[in-house]
Amino acid sequence: MNAQHQEFDAIDRQAAQWVDRMNRPLHDAEVAAEFDRWIMQDPRNVESYARMQAIWQSGGLQNALEGAEAGDDFGLSHDAEAPGWAAQAWKQFAAFAAVALCLVVLVSIGARAMVSESSYVAARGISRETVLPDGSKVRMSGGTRMNVRITPWSREVALLSGEAFFDVAHEKLRTFSVDTGKSSVTVLGTAFDIDLVDAETRVVRVYRGLVSVDAGAGRRWRLPAGNGIEVGGDRVRSLGEVRGDHPGWIDGWFDADDTSIQQLVQRLNRGSSLPVVMADPGLGNLLVTGRFQTSDPELVLEALAAIHDLHWRKEQARYVLSR
């Protein structure tokens, strides 16, 4: 075997190992990053991985092996008088050949052609629903921006601002991850909501399935449906019971649980045609609990005024909340 064949054999072995690793139920961001480095460093890696993944998905390997065990010669002639060990070896070779003939792989396609990259924006005051190339559905609140990268081996979202509710299409082979800059969420198929409250704070609520939240520095949590978490800097807070099958903001409501007025005002500003500003920034630290109808900003401002003895007024281009 010459050096070139040895090199291709080594690549195929690595690709097979990666198919096995990427088919496991959950893997962390470090493994995904290592895989991305390997797959992108050589176009031959992409081609080999595609072949191995096709074998895994097609079921052809299992069918071929079952055929070999049943004595099927796949239409290939061989010496009927060959010793038993030779006949068995021939059947195994025939099985492998049958699998290879079943696969149609576009080997000429490079890594870039196999990657889909898109950007999505929801204007302030308007929510937007979109369906990603893998079939996952995302509902974005007003003022939300995200980038999406779909490859044959991964599904990655970079949530840049705002809030989004993800209803992820379940797949055995590809995890679905959302990077918020300060933390990341990884799933296989589930429904969850991520809110980028400010530069430091992220809120995750799970409505179906299971998610893994990684905040770095070895901090990681697994959240099943009905649970939520708020992570901000070194602070971590478990949220109250998450009810229903989608977040309230989609229907124009916000459920506050010892939530800062700053966060509530931010929610109002995502959907309101007129922004709410606080005359005193310190008002943002006041806490509220309850269910607020964010589709009606004036009703929310009346409630805040009653709870904390505040005042509000409507100006030409904004609402002002003050002491």
C-alpha positions as CSV (number, residue, x, y, z in Angstrom):
1,M,0.0,0.0,0.0
2,N,1.5,3.3,-1.0
3,A,1.7,6.5,1.1
4,Q,-1.3,8.1,-0.6
5,H,-3.6,5.1,0.1
6,Q,-2.4,5.0,3.7
7,E,-3.3,8.6,4.1
8,F,-6.8,8.1,2.8
9,D,-7.2,5.1,5.0
10,A,-6.2,7.2,8.0
11,I,-8.8,9.9,7.0
12,D,-11.5,7.3,6.7
13,R,-10.7,5.9,10.2
14,Q,-10.9,9.4,11.7
15,A,-14.2,10.0,9.9
16,A,-15.6,6.8,11.2
17,Q,-14.6,7.7,14.8
18,W,-16.2,11.2,14.4
19,V,-19.4,9.7,13.1
20,D,-19.5,7.5,16.2
21,R,-18.8,10.5,18.5
22,M,-21.3,12.8,16.8
23,N,-24.1,10.2,17.0
24,R,-24.0,10.1,20.8
25,P,-27.0,11.8,22.5
26,L,-25.2,14.9,23.8
27,H,-21.7,16.3,23.4
28,D,-20.2,19.5,24.8
29,A,-19.1,22.6,22.9
30,E,-15.5,21.6,23.2
31,V,-16.1,18.4,21.3
32,A,-18.1,20.3,18.6
33,A,-15.3,22.8,18.2
34,E,-12.7,20.0,17.9
35,F,-14.8,18.4,15.2
36,D,-15.2,21.7,13.3
37,R,-11.5,22.1,13.3
38,W,-11.0,18.6,11.9
39,I,-13.7,18.7,9.3
40,M,-12.6,22.1,7.9
41,Q,-8.9,21.5,7.7
42,D,-9.0,19.3,4.6
43,P,-11.7,18.8,1.9
44,R,-11.0,15.1,2.0
45,N,-12.2,15.1,5.6
46,V,-15.6,16.4,4.4
47,E,-15.9,13.8,1.7
48,S,-14.9,10.9,4.0
49,Y,-17.3,12.1,6.8
50,A,-20.1,12.4,4.2
51,R,-19.5,8.8,3.1
52,M,-19.4,7.4,6.6
53,Q,-22.5,9.4,7.7
54,A,-24.4,8.1,4.6
55,I,-23.6,4.6,5.5
56,W,-24.8,5.2,9.1
57,Q,-28.1,6.8,8.0
58,S,-29.0,4.7,5.0
59,G,-29.3,1.4,6.7
60,G,-27.5,-0.1,3.8
61,L,-24.7,-1.5,6.0
62,Q,-27.2,-3.4,8.2
63,N,-29.1,-4.7,5.2
64,A,-25.8,-5.8,3.5
65,L,-24.6,-7.6,6.6
66,E,-27.9,-9.3,7.1
67,G,-27.7,-10.4,3.5
68,A,-24.2,-11.7,4.0
69,E,-25.3,-13.7,7.1
70,A,-28.2,-15.2,5.0
71,G,-25.8,-16.4,2.4
72,D,-26.7,-13.7,-0.3
73,D,-23.9,-13.4,-2.8
74,F,-25.3,-10.0,-4.0
75,G,-25.0,-11.2,-7.6
76,L,-21.2,-11.7,-7.4
77,S,-19.9,-15.1,-8.5
78,H,-17.3,-17.0,-6.4
79,D,-16.0,-20.5,-6.2
80,A,-18.6,-22.7,-4.7
81,E,-16.0,-25.2,-3.6
82,A,-14.0,-22.6,-1.7
83,P,-13.1,-23.4,1.9
84,G,-15.5,-22.1,4.6
85,W,-13.2,-19.3,5.7
86,A,-12.7,-18.1,2.2
87,A,-16.5,-18.1,1.5
88,Q,-17.1,-16.1,4.6
89,A,-14.4,-13.6,3.7
90,W,-15.9,-13.3,0.3
91,K,-19.4,-12.7,1.7
92,Q,-18.0,-9.9,4.0
93,F,-16.3,-8.3,1.0
94,A,-19.5,-8.6,-1.0
95,A,-21.4,-6.9,1.8
96,F,-19.0,-4.1,1.8
97,A,-19.2,-3.8,-2.0
98,A,-23.0,-3.8,-1.8
99,V,-23.0,-0.9,0.7
100,A,-20.5,1.1,-1.4
101,L,-22.7,0.6,-4.5
102,C,-25.8,1.8,-2.6
103,L,-24.2,5.2,-1.7
104,V,-24.4,8.2,-3.9
105,V,-22.0,10.8,-2.5
106,L,-21.2,14.1,-4.2
107,V,-17.5,13.9,-3.6
108,S,-16.7,17.0,-5.5
109,I,-18.7,19.2,-3.2
110,G,-16.4,21.2,-0.9
111,A,-16.9,22.2,2.7
112,R,-18.3,25.6,1.9
113,A,-21.0,24.2,-0.4
114,M,-22.2,21.9,2.4
115,V,-22.7,24.8,4.9
116,S,-25.7,27.0,5.0
117,E,-25.3,30.4,6.8
118,S,-28.1,32.9,7.3
119,S,-28.9,36.0,9.4
120,Y,-32.3,36.8,10.8
121,V,-33.6,40.1,12.2
122,A,-36.9,41.1,13.8
123,A,-37.5,44.8,13.9
124,R,-38.4,46.5,17.2
125,G,-42.1,46.3,17.9
126,I,-42.6,43.3,15.5
127,S,-42.1,39.6,16.3
128,R,-41.1,37.2,13.6
129,E,-41.4,33.5,13.1
130,T,-39.1,31.6,10.8
131,V,-38.4,28.0,9.8
132,L,-34.7,27.1,9.6
133,P,-33.3,24.8,6.9
134,D,-33.4,21.8,9.3
135,G,-37.1,22.3,10.0
136,S,-36.7,23.9,13.4
137,K,-39.0,26.8,14.1
138,V,-37.9,30.0,15.8
139,R,-40.2,32.8,17.1
140,M,-38.2,36.0,17.5
141,S,-39.3,38.9,19.7
142,G,-39.0,42.5,18.4
143,G,-35.4,43.7,18.3
144,T,-33.9,40.2,18.1
145,R,-30.9,39.3,15.8
146,M,-29.4,35.9,15.2
147,N,-27.0,34.1,12.8
148,V,-27.6,30.5,11.9
149,R,-25.1,28.0,10.5
150,I,-26.3,24.6,9.4
151,T,-23.9,21.9,8.3
152,P,-24.2,18.1,7.7
153,W,-22.7,17.6,11.2
154,S,-24.0,20.5,13.3
155,R,-26.7,23.1,13.8
156,E,-25.5,26.4,15.4
157,V,-27.2,29.6,16.3
158,A,-25.5,32.8,17.5
159,L,-28.2,34.8,19.4
160,L,-26.9,38.4,19.2
161,S,-29.7,40.3,20.9
162,G,-33.3,40.0,22.0
163,E,-35.3,36.9,22.8
164,A,-36.2,33.8,20.8
165,F,-38.3,30.7,21.4
166,F,-36.8,27.6,19.7
167,D,-38.9,24.6,18.7
168,V,-36.1,22.3,17.6
169,A,-36.6,19.5,15.0
170,H,-35.3,16.3,16.6
171,E,-32.4,14.6,14.9
172,K,-30.3,11.7,16.1
173,L,-27.1,12.9,14.3
174,R,-26.9,16.6,14.9
175,T,-27.2,18.5,18.1
176,F,-28.7,22.1,18.1
177,S,-26.7,24.7,20.0
178,V,-27.3,28.4,20.7
179,D,-24.4,30.6,21.6
180,T,-25.4,33.8,23.5
181,G,-21.8,35.1,24.0
182,K,-21.9,34.5,27.8
183,S,-23.4,31.0,27.7
184,S,-24.5,28.3,25.4
185,V,-27.5,25.9,25.2
186,T,-27.3,22.5,23.6
187,V,-30.2,20.1,22.7
188,L,-31.2,17.4,20.3
189,G,-34.9,18.1,19.9
190,T,-36.9,20.3,22.4
191,A,-38.6,23.6,22.9
192,F,-37.0,26.4,24.9
193,D,-36.7,30.1,25.3
194,I,-33.6,32.3,25.7
195,D,-33.7,35.9,26.7
196,L,-30.6,38.1,26.5
197,V,-31.7,40.5,29.3
198,D,-28.5,42.6,29.2
199,A,-24.8,42.3,28.5
200,E,-24.4,39.8,31.3
201,T,-27.7,38.2,32.1
202,R,-29.3,35.3,30.2
203,V,-32.6,33.6,31.0
204,V,-33.4,30.1,29.8
205,R,-36.8,28.4,30.1
206,V,-37.5,24.9,29.0
207,Y,-41.0,23.9,27.7
208,R,-40.3,20.5,26.2
209,G,-37.4,18.0,26.4
210,L,-34.0,18.6,28.0
211,V,-31.3,21.3,27.5
212,S,-27.7,21.6,28.7
213,V,-26.7,25.2,29.7
214,D,-23.0,25.9,29.8
215,A,-21.9,29.2,31.3
216,G,-18.2,28.5,31.2
217,A,-15.6,28.0,33.9
218,G,-17.0,24.5,34.5
219,R,-20.5,25.8,35.3
220,R,-23.1,23.6,33.5
221,W,-26.7,22.7,34.2
222,R,-29.1,20.2,32.7
223,L,-32.7,21.6,32.7
224,P,-35.7,19.3,32.0
225,A,-39.0,20.7,30.8
226,G,-40.8,22.9,33.3
227,N,-37.6,24.5,34.6
228,G,-35.7,27.7,34.1
229,I,-32.5,29.4,35.1
230,E,-31.1,33.0,35.1
231,V,-27.4,33.4,34.8
232,G,-25.7,36.8,35.2
233,G,-22.0,37.1,35.8
234,D,-21.3,35.0,38.9
235,R,-25.0,35.0,39.9
236,V,-27.3,32.0,39.2
237,R,-31.0,31.9,40.0
238,S,-33.4,29.1,39.6
239,L,-36.7,30.3,38.2
240,G,-40.2,29.3,39.3
241,E,-42.2,26.5,37.5
242,V,-42.3,27.0,33.7
243,R,-45.8,26.3,32.5
244,G,-47.4,25.8,29.2
245,D,-45.9,24.8,25.8
246,H,-44.5,28.3,24.9
247,P,-43.5,31.5,26.6
248,G,-46.1,34.1,27.5
249,W,-44.5,36.9,25.5
250,I,-45.7,35.2,22.3
251,D,-49.3,35.9,23.5
252,G,-48.5,39.4,24.8
253,W,-47.8,38.5,28.4
254,F,-44.8,38.5,30.7
255,D,-44.5,36.4,33.9
256,A,-42.3,38.2,36.4
257,D,-40.8,36.3,39.4
258,D,-38.8,38.8,41.5
259,T,-37.9,40.3,38.2
260,S,-36.3,43.8,37.9
261,I,-38.3,46.6,36.4
262,Q,-35.4,47.0,34.0
263,Q,-36.1,43.6,32.5
264,L,-39.8,44.3,32.3
265,V,-39.2,47.6,30.6
266,Q,-36.9,45.9,28.2
267,R,-39.7,43.4,27.4
268,L,-42.1,46.3,26.8
269,N,-39.7,48.1,24.5
270,R,-39.4,45.0,22.2
271,G,-43.1,45.1,21.4
272,S,-44.1,48.7,21.9
273,S,-44.2,51.4,19.2
274,L,-43.2,53.9,21.8
275,P,-40.2,53.2,24.0
276,V,-40.4,53.4,27.8
277,V,-37.6,55.3,29.5
278,M,-36.8,55.6,33.2
279,A,-36.1,59.1,34.5
280,D,-34.0,57.6,37.2
281,P,-31.9,54.6,36.2
282,G,-32.2,53.3,39.8
283,L,-35.8,52.4,39.1
284,G,-34.6,49.5,37.1
285,N,-33.4,47.7,40.2
286,L,-36.9,47.5,41.8
287,L,-38.4,44.1,41.7
288,V,-41.9,42.9,40.7
289,T,-43.8,39.7,40.7
290,G,-46.9,38.9,38.7
291,R,-48.3,38.6,35.2
292,F,-48.1,41.7,33.0
293,Q,-49.9,42.3,29.7
294,T,-47.0,43.7,27.7
295,S,-49.1,44.1,24.6
296,D,-50.7,47.1,26.5
297,P,-47.7,49.2,27.8
298,E,-49.9,51.8,29.5
299,L,-51.6,49.1,31.6
300,V,-48.2,47.8,32.7
301,L,-47.1,51.3,33.6
302,E,-50.2,51.8,35.7
303,A,-49.4,48.5,37.5
304,L,-45.8,49.6,38.2
305,A,-47.0,52.9,39.5
306,A,-49.4,51.3,41.9
307,I,-46.8,48.7,43.1
308,H,-43.9,51.0,43.8
309,D,-45.7,54.4,44.1
310,L,-44.3,55.7,40.9
311,H,-45.5,58.0,38.1
312,W,-45.6,57.8,34.4
313,R,-46.5,60.1,31.5
314,K,-46.8,59.8,27.8
315,E,-44.8,62.2,25.7
316,Q,-44.8,62.6,21.9
317,A,-42.3,59.9,21.1
318,R,-42.0,57.9,24.4
319,Y,-43.3,56.9,27.8
320,V,-41.4,58.2,30.9
321,L,-41.4,56.4,34.2
322,S,-40.4,58.4,37.3
323,R,-40.6,58.6,41.1
